[in-house]
Amino acid sequence: MGPEESARGAATLAALGLKTGESIVVQHVEPVAAQGTVLKRIIAADNSCLFNAFGYVQEKLRDKAPSYRQLVAQRIKEDPERFSEAFLAKPNEEYCSWILKDQSWGGAIELSILAEHFQCEIAAYDICTKRRDLHGEGQGYRTRCMLIYDGIHYDALALAKDPQAPEAEDVTVFPAGGVAEVVDLKARALVEEQHQQRQFTDTGSFSLRCIDCQKGLKGEKEAEAHAQATGHTRFAEF
């Protein structure tokens, strides 16, 4: 590599907030970010989709839910002042027991804890509203990964060099900064396409049935109230 190429490489790294020793990340990600495609990688709908979707983007594994639930519960237990009953809408100890159950859905609280633990921004895109929530934003984390949410289910987002590329070649963690923002534009385009195809569930009006007692419910708020009142956590859409 000549002096001019070295200078260009250093400038690219500086623009992305990376050091020279981290150039291997840019070498693999930057060309794909410019020309690749953001794809949705399907995660099983088993009430652990948030955890397993994050497992895919962070570790390329779809079976991380048990260990991530343990991690979240431990963090919450260790900081009862931060994770108070007012914040959790449950007593701290009760919430820890609840999130360890494989029927319990994760949400923003769990994503914020995972972002903090892995020191990684987590961009969660909502198909219904087309909103992006960036967990860990402003914390100085140097990487970002992406999930997509349809109202009741999380899948993983990955960058592939083309739509037919095998999952083994997926790029799922990006240097925060220029590359992440290029990938963000591609992710938003996918979210817009999914929204136009109505690939989402309007949680304010959809109909649910409690699997435990067969009670009919309308919308996420009724389901949450029913769960709080009865302890039932298994629901099916109908």
C-alpha positions in Angstrom: 0.0 0.0 0.0 1.4 3.4 -1.0 1.4 6.7 1.0 -1.7 8.0 -0.8 -3.7 4.8 -0.2 -2.6 4.8 3.5 -3.7 8.4 3.8 -7.1 7.7 2.2 -7.5 4.7 4.5 -6.7 6.7 7.6 -9.2 9.4 6.5 -11.9 6.9 6.1 -11.3 5.4 9.5 -11.2 8.8 11.1 -14.5 9.7 9.5 -16.0 6.6 11.0 -14.5 7.2 14.4 -12.3 4.1 14.2 -8.6 3.5 14.9 -6.2 2.1 12.4 -6.2 -1.3 14.1 -9.9 -1.6 13.4 -9.5 -1.2 9.6 -10.5 -4.9 9.1 -14.1 -3.9 10.1 -14.2 -1.2 7.4 -12.6 -3.4 4.8 -15.5 -5.9 5.1 -18.4 -3.5 5.8 -17.9 -0.4 3.7 -18.2 -1.9 0.2 -21.2 -4.0 1.2 -22.8 -0.9 2.8 -22.5 1.0 -0.4 -23.8 -1.7 -2.7 -25.5 -4.3 -0.5 -29.1 -5.0 0.4 -30.7 -4.9 3.9 -32.7 -8.1 4.4 -35.1 -9.4 7.1 -33.8 -12.7 8.7 -36.7 -14.6 10.1 -36.8 -15.5 13.8 -39.1 -18.1 15.3 -42.4 -16.7 16.8 -42.0 -18.4 20.2 -42.3 -15.4 22.6 -38.5 -15.1 22.7 -38.2 -13.4 19.3 -36.6 -10.2 20.7 -33.8 -12.1 22.4 -33.2 -14.5 19.6 -33.3 -11.7 17.0 -30.6 -9.9 19.0 -28.7 -13.1 19.3 -28.6 -13.4 15.5 -27.4 -9.9 14.9 -24.9 -10.0 17.8 -23.6 -13.5 17.6 -25.2 -15.1 14.5 -27.1 -17.5 16.8 -30.9 -17.9 17.1 -31.0 -19.7 20.5 -29.6 -17.1 22.9 -32.9 -16.3 24.6 -32.2 -18.2 27.9 -28.8 -16.6 28.5 -30.1 -13.1 27.5 -33.1 -13.4 29.8 -30.7 -14.3 32.7 -28.5 -11.4 31.8 -31.5 -9.0 31.8 -32.9 -10.3 35.1 -29.5 -10.1 36.8 -29.0 -6.4 35.7 -32.5 -5.5 36.9 -32.0 -7.3 40.2 -28.7 -5.6 40.8 -30.1 -2.1 40.4 -33.5 -1.9 42.2 -33.3 1.9 42.4 -33.1 2.4 38.7 -35.4 -0.5 38.0 -38.1 0.4 40.4 -41.7 -0.7 40.5 -42.7 2.6 39.0 -40.4 2.1 36.1 -41.1 -1.6 35.5 -44.9 -1.6 36.3 -44.1 -4.6 38.5 -42.1 -5.0 41.7 -38.4 -5.6 40.8 -38.3 -9.2 42.1 -41.5 -10.1 40.3 -40.3 -8.6 37.0 -37.1 -10.6 37.3 -39.1 -13.8 37.7 -41.4 -12.8 34.9 -38.8 -12.1 32.3 -37.1 -15.4 32.9 -40.2 -17.2 31.7 -40.0 -18.3 28.1 -43.6 -17.0 27.5 -42.8 -13.4 28.4 -42.1 -10.9 25.7 -39.2 -8.5 25.8 -39.4 -4.9 24.8 -37.7 -1.5 25.2 -36.4 -2.2 28.7 -34.7 -5.4 27.6 -33.2 -3.7 24.5 -31.8 -0.9 26.6 -30.1 -3.3 28.9 -28.7 -5.4 26.1 -27.4 -2.2 24.4 -25.7 -1.2 27.6 -24.2 -4.6 28.3 -22.9 -5.1 24.8 -21.9 -1.4 24.4 -23.7 -1.5 21.0 -26.5 0.7 19.6 -29.6 -1.3 18.8 -31.8 0.3 16.1 -35.3 -1.1 16.3 -37.6 -0.3 13.3 -41.3 -0.4 13.7 -43.1 -1.4 10.5 -46.5 0.0 11.6 -45.3 3.5 12.5 -42.1 3.5 10.5 -40.3 4.8 13.6 -36.8 3.9 14.5 -35.9 3.7 18.2 -32.1 3.8 18.8 -31.3 2.2 22.1 -27.9 3.3 23.4 -28.0 6.5 21.4 -25.6 9.2 22.6 -23.6 6.8 24.8 -20.6 6.8 22.6 -21.0 3.1 21.6 -19.0 2.4 18.5 -21.1 -0.3 16.8 -24.7 -0.7 15.8 -27.0 -3.6 14.9 -30.6 -3.6 13.7 -34.0 -5.3 14.5 -37.4 -5.0 12.9 -40.7 -5.1 14.7 -44.2 -5.8 13.2 -46.2 -4.9 16.3 -46.0 -8.3 18.0 -42.8 -9.9 16.6 -39.1 -9.1 16.2 -37.0 -10.3 13.3 -33.3 -9.5 12.6 -32.0 -7.2 9.9 -28.8 -8.0 8.1 -26.8 -6.5 5.2 -26.0 -8.8 2.4 -24.0 -8.3 -0.8 -27.1 -9.5 -2.7 -30.5 -11.0 -1.9 -29.3 -14.5 -2.8 -26.2 -14.4 -0.6 -26.1 -17.1 2.2 -26.7 -16.1 5.8 -23.1 -17.0 6.6 -22.1 -13.9 4.7 -24.5 -11.5 6.5 -23.1 -8.4 8.0 -25.0 -7.6 11.2 -22.8 -5.3 13.3 -21.7 -2.0 11.8 -19.3 0.8 13.0 -21.4 3.6 14.3 -21.1 6.7 12.1 -21.0 6.9 8.3 -21.4 3.2 7.5 -24.3 2.8 10.0 -26.1 5.8 8.5 -25.8 4.4 5.0 -27.2 1.1 6.2 -29.9 3.0 8.1 -31.2 4.4 4.8 -31.4 1.0 3.3 -33.2 -0.3 6.4 -35.7 2.5 6.2 -36.4 1.6 2.6 -37.2 -2.0 3.6 -39.4 -0.7 6.4 -41.3 1.5 4.0 -41.8 -1.5 1.6 -43.0 -3.7 4.5 -45.4 -0.9 5.6 -46.9 -0.5 2.2 -47.5 -4.3 2.1 -49.1 -4.0 5.5 -46.7 -6.6 7.0 -47.6 -5.4 10.5 -50.2 -5.9 13.3 -52.0 -2.8 14.6 -51.7 -3.6 18.3 -54.2 -0.9 19.2 -57.1 -2.8 17.5 -56.1 -6.4 16.9 -58.1 -9.2 18.5 -56.5 -11.6 20.9 -57.5 -14.6 22.9 -55.9 -15.6 26.1 -54.6 -19.2 25.7 -54.8 -19.8 29.4 -58.5 -18.9 30.0 -59.8 -18.3 26.5 -60.9 -14.7 27.2 -61.3 -12.5 24.2 -59.3 -9.3 24.2 -58.9 -6.3 21.9 -55.5 -4.6 21.5 -52.3 -4.6 23.4 -53.6 -2.5 26.3 -56.3 -5.0 27.2 -53.8 -7.8 26.9 -51.4 -6.1 29.3 -54.2 -5.3 31.7 -55.4 -8.9 31.6 -51.9 -10.2 32.2 -51.4 -7.9 35.2 -54.7 -9.0 36.7 -54.4 -12.7 36.1 -50.8 -13.5 35.6 -51.6 -15.1 32.2 -49.0 -14.4 29.6 -49.9 -16.6 26.6 -52.0 -14.9 23.8 -52.9 -15.8 20.3 -54.2 -13.5 17.6 -57.5 -14.3 15.9 
